[in-house]
Amino acid sequence: MLVSRRPRTFTARLDSRTESTFLARHLLRAYLSALPTGDRYSDVAELLLGELFANAVQHSDAPADRLIEVRFALISDRLRLEVHDAGSGRPTLRSVDLDDERGRGLLLVNELAERWGCCPRAGGIGKFVWALIAPSFSLATA
C-alpha cells in the first residue's frame, strides 16, 4: 500500500475583492471538514485567514484585476495558511489606539498564530503571508 507523507495542499485563486473573503473562509471550512481533526483549527484559522485575505485586498498596490491565491496545508499537526498577492508592500505590526476602528488584523495574527511571516513569491512578483496554527484542545477532545 502506497502511503504519502506529503501534506495535502489546497489552492484557490480568488478575485481581489472584499466579498471574496467570505469565499476564502468557506473554502477553508470545507478543507478542514474533510480532515479528521479539522475542527481543532477552525475557529482560529477562519479568523486569521479572513484577516490575511482582507489585508491583501485592502493594502495591495497590485492592479485590481490580479487574483489573490489562498493555500491551506496540514503539516504534521500544524495548519499552514498562505495568502499570495501581487503587491509589493509587506505587512508590518503597528500600534493602534483604543478608539481606532481598523488596524488590528496583524495584531490578531501575531497573537493567535504560532508563527507567521512574509516571503517574496517565486518569480519576484508580489509576496505571500503565511501563518502556522496549532490545534486547539477542548475538554471534549482531551
Helices and strands as residue ranges (DSSP letters): E 9-14, H 20-33, G 38-40, H 42-59, E 68-75, E 78-85, H 105-112, E 115-120, E 127-133
